[in-house]
Amino acid sequence: MRFFKRSEDTSDSRGFIQSVDAALEGIVHTLQTERNMRIHFITGFLVLIAGIYFNFGPVEFILLCFAVAFVLIAEMFNTAVEHGVDLISEEYHPMAKVIKDIAAGAVFVSAVNAAIVGYILFSRRIGTSVGDLFKMIKQSPWHITVIALLVVAGVVLVIKVARREKRLLHGGMPSGHAAIAFAVWMIVTFIAGRALISILVFFLALLIAKSRISKEVHNFWEVFAGGVLGALLALLVMQLLSQ
């Protein structure tokens, strides 16, 4: 009984991983083929970083996340509807145009909603001076860490999408795991300012990078590029936001 139970659990685990992989492939396909999706994604990514930068409260940040996610989901449904209509009939049909227009209208409504939410949330911070913003970030060090990690993850994602990598979490140039690991090392080094702590975290980052090579998920150059990219981007963000 135990043998069959473990086998079933393993099958369920593989099914879940395959489902996640298929979902990520759908996201990647939309990003690679739809210019509007790329614009919405980059805009949403920058808006979320701005939300952290302006020290949004939990409720404000949740509303911002929902607004961004709503636009991305609507764009993906719009793309799915367009592909579905084209698959059913390649010839022009007035009803097909109506279906596509309705789907595009849903994207427009979501974008207007996001613009209104963004205006309401960010307009309250317009009067704040740049100096006050930097002072606010300095008083909340975790904000700098979050922004640095988001920037590293975002740049890695953009590079993989630009290179048309099919799997975002498994293989490809550069290694996202190595980038995040060495970004954490740089952040800890920058904040802690102690050699011993920096060395320990550096070896942990090396172990993570080595594991990606040992498991043959990445080659040496993919891991090396990810590590250098993560460390340099984290250093740049820390220097800019800590001045």
C-alpha positions as CSV (number, residue, x, y, z in Angstrom):
1,M,0.0,0.0,0.0
2,R,2.8,2.4,0.9
3,F,4.5,1.8,-2.5
4,F,1.4,2.7,-4.5
5,K,0.7,5.7,-2.3
6,R,4.1,7.1,-2.9
7,S,3.8,6.4,-6.6
8,E,0.5,8.3,-6.7
9,D,2.0,11.2,-4.8
10,T,4.9,11.3,-7.2
11,S,2.4,11.3,-10.1
12,D,0.4,14.1,-8.5
13,S,3.6,16.1,-7.9
14,R,4.7,15.7,-11.6
15,G,1.2,16.7,-12.7
16,F,1.3,19.9,-10.7
17,I,4.8,20.8,-12.0
18,Q,3.6,20.2,-15.5
19,S,0.6,22.4,-15.0
20,V,2.7,25.2,-13.6
21,D,5.2,24.7,-16.5
22,A,2.3,24.9,-19.0
23,A,0.9,28.0,-17.4
24,L,4.3,29.7,-17.5
25,E,4.7,28.7,-21.2
26,G,1.3,30.4,-21.8
27,I,2.6,33.6,-20.1
28,V,5.8,33.5,-22.1
29,H,4.0,32.9,-25.4
30,T,1.8,35.9,-24.7
31,L,4.8,38.1,-23.8
32,Q,6.7,37.0,-26.9
33,T,3.9,37.4,-29.4
34,E,1.8,40.3,-28.1
35,R,3.4,43.8,-28.0
36,N,0.6,45.2,-25.8
37,M,1.2,42.4,-23.3
38,R,4.9,43.4,-23.1
39,I,3.9,47.0,-22.6
40,H,1.4,46.2,-19.8
41,F,3.8,43.8,-18.1
42,I,6.7,46.3,-18.0
43,T,4.4,49.1,-17.0
44,G,2.9,47.0,-14.2
45,F,6.3,45.9,-13.0
46,L,7.5,49.5,-12.8
47,V,4.2,50.6,-11.1
48,L,4.6,47.9,-8.4
49,I,8.2,49.0,-7.7
50,A,7.0,52.6,-7.5
51,G,4.4,51.4,-5.0
52,I,7.2,50.0,-2.8
53,Y,9.2,53.1,-3.4
54,F,6.5,55.4,-2.2
55,N,6.0,53.2,0.9
56,F,2.4,52.2,0.2
57,G,0.4,50.6,3.0
58,P,-0.9,47.0,2.8
59,V,-4.3,48.0,1.5
60,E,-3.0,50.4,-1.0
61,F,-0.4,47.9,-2.3
62,I,-3.1,45.1,-2.6
63,L,-5.3,47.4,-4.6
64,L,-2.3,48.2,-6.9
65,C,-1.5,44.5,-7.3
66,F,-5.2,43.8,-8.2
67,A,-5.3,46.6,-10.7
68,V,-2.1,45.4,-12.4
69,A,-3.1,41.7,-12.4
70,F,-6.5,42.7,-13.8
71,V,-5.0,44.3,-16.9
72,L,-2.6,41.4,-17.5
73,I,-5.3,38.8,-17.1
74,A,-7.6,40.7,-19.4
75,E,-4.9,40.9,-22.0
76,M,-4.2,37.2,-21.8
77,F,-7.9,36.4,-22.2
78,N,-8.0,38.7,-25.1
79,T,-5.1,36.8,-26.7
80,A,-6.7,33.5,-26.0
81,V,-10.0,34.6,-27.6
82,E,-8.2,35.9,-30.7
83,H,-6.4,32.6,-31.2
84,G,-9.6,30.7,-30.6
85,V,-11.5,32.7,-33.2
86,D,-8.7,32.4,-35.7
87,L,-8.5,28.6,-35.1
88,I,-12.3,28.2,-35.8
89,S,-12.3,30.3,-38.9
90,E,-9.5,31.9,-40.9
91,E,-12.0,33.7,-43.1
92,Y,-13.3,37.2,-42.2
93,H,-16.7,37.1,-40.5
94,P,-18.6,40.1,-39.0
95,M,-19.4,38.1,-35.8
96,A,-15.7,37.2,-35.4
97,K,-14.9,40.9,-35.5
98,V,-17.5,41.5,-32.8
99,I,-16.1,38.8,-30.5
100,K,-12.5,40.2,-30.9
101,D,-13.8,43.8,-30.3
102,I,-15.6,42.7,-27.1
103,A,-12.4,41.0,-25.8
104,A,-10.4,44.1,-26.7
105,G,-13.0,46.3,-24.9
106,A,-12.4,44.2,-21.8
107,V,-8.7,45.0,-21.9
108,F,-9.6,48.7,-22.4
109,V,-11.9,48.7,-19.3
110,S,-9.3,47.0,-17.2
111,A,-6.6,49.6,-18.3
112,V,-8.9,52.5,-17.5
113,N,-9.6,51.0,-14.1
114,A,-5.9,50.6,-13.5
115,A,-5.3,54.2,-14.5
116,I,-7.9,55.5,-12.1
117,V,-6.6,53.3,-9.2
118,G,-3.1,54.5,-10.0
119,Y,-4.1,58.1,-10.1
120,I,-5.9,57.9,-6.8
121,L,-3.0,56.1,-5.1
122,F,-0.1,58.1,-6.5
123,S,-1.7,61.5,-6.5
124,R,-1.5,61.5,-2.7
125,R,2.3,61.3,-3.0
126,I,2.8,64.0,-5.7
127,G,3.5,66.7,-3.2
128,T,6.3,64.7,-1.4
129,S,9.8,65.9,-2.3
130,V,12.4,63.6,-3.7
131,G,14.6,64.2,-0.6
132,D,11.8,63.1,1.7
133,L,11.3,59.9,-0.4
134,F,14.9,58.9,-0.1
135,K,14.8,59.6,3.7
136,M,11.7,57.4,3.9
137,I,13.4,54.5,2.1
138,K,16.5,54.9,4.3
139,Q,14.3,54.5,7.4
140,S,12.9,51.3,6.0
141,P,15.8,49.1,4.8
142,W,13.6,46.2,3.7
143,H,12.2,48.4,1.0
144,I,15.6,48.7,-0.6
145,T,16.0,44.9,-0.4
146,V,12.6,44.2,-2.0
147,I,13.2,46.7,-4.8
148,A,16.7,45.3,-5.6
149,L,15.3,41.7,-5.7
150,L,12.4,42.8,-7.9
151,V,14.7,44.5,-10.3
152,V,17.0,41.5,-10.5
153,A,14.1,39.1,-11.1
154,G,12.5,41.5,-13.6
155,V,15.7,41.9,-15.6
156,V,16.3,38.1,-15.7
157,L,12.7,37.6,-16.9
158,V,13.0,40.3,-19.6
159,I,16.3,38.7,-20.9
160,K,14.7,35.2,-21.0
161,V,11.6,36.5,-22.8
162,A,13.8,38.4,-25.3
163,R,15.9,35.3,-25.9
164,R,12.6,33.3,-26.3
165,E,13.4,30.9,-23.6
166,K,10.4,28.5,-23.2
167,R,10.9,27.8,-19.5
168,L,11.4,30.6,-17.1
169,L,12.1,28.5,-14.0
170,H,14.1,25.7,-15.6
171,G,17.3,26.4,-17.5
172,G,18.1,29.1,-20.0
173,M,20.3,32.2,-20.0
174,P,20.9,33.6,-17.5
175,S,20.3,31.5,-14.3
176,G,17.6,33.2,-12.3
177,H,18.5,31.2,-9.1
178,A,22.1,32.3,-9.4
179,A,21.1,35.9,-10.0
180,I,18.8,36.0,-6.9
181,A,21.4,34.2,-4.8
182,F,24.2,36.6,-5.5
183,A,21.9,39.6,-5.3
184,V,21.0,38.5,-1.7
185,W,24.8,38.1,-1.1
186,M,25.4,41.7,-2.3
187,I,22.4,43.1,-0.3
188,V,23.6,41.4,2.9
189,T,27.1,42.6,2.3
190,F,25.9,46.1,1.7
191,I,23.7,46.2,4.8
192,A,25.7,44.2,7.3
193,G,29.1,45.6,6.4
194,R,30.9,42.6,8.0
195,A,33.4,40.5,6.2
196,L,32.6,37.2,8.0
197,I,28.9,37.5,7.2
198,S,29.6,38.4,3.6
199,I,31.9,35.4,3.2
200,L,29.3,33.0,4.7
201,V,26.5,34.2,2.5
202,F,28.8,34.2,-0.6
203,F,29.5,30.5,0.0
204,L,25.8,29.8,0.3
205,A,25.3,31.6,-3.0
206,L,28.1,29.5,-4.5
207,L,26.4,26.3,-3.3
208,I,23.1,27.3,-5.0
209,A,25.0,28.1,-8.2
210,K,26.9,24.8,-8.1
211,S,23.6,22.9,-7.5
212,R,22.2,24.3,-10.7
213,I,25.2,23.0,-12.6
214,S,25.3,19.7,-10.8
215,K,21.6,19.0,-11.7
216,E,22.4,20.0,-15.3
217,V,19.7,22.6,-15.2
218,H,22.2,25.3,-16.3
219,N,25.7,25.3,-17.7
220,F,28.6,27.2,-16.2
221,W,28.2,30.3,-18.3
222,E,24.5,30.6,-17.6
223,V,25.2,30.4,-13.9
224,F,28.1,32.8,-14.2
225,A,26.1,35.3,-16.1
226,G,23.2,35.1,-13.6
227,G,25.5,35.6,-10.6
228,V,27.3,38.6,-12.1
229,L,24.0,40.1,-13.3
230,G,22.4,39.7,-9.9
231,A,25.3,41.0,-7.9
232,L,25.8,44.1,-10.1
233,L,22.2,45.0,-10.3
234,A,21.7,44.6,-6.5
235,L,24.8,46.8,-5.9
236,L,23.5,49.5,-8.3
237,V,20.1,49.6,-6.7
238,M,21.6,49.7,-3.2
239,Q,23.9,52.5,-4.1
240,L,21.2,54.6,-5.8
241,L,18.6,54.2,-3.0
242,S,21.1,54.6,-0.1
243,Q,22.5,57.9,-1.1
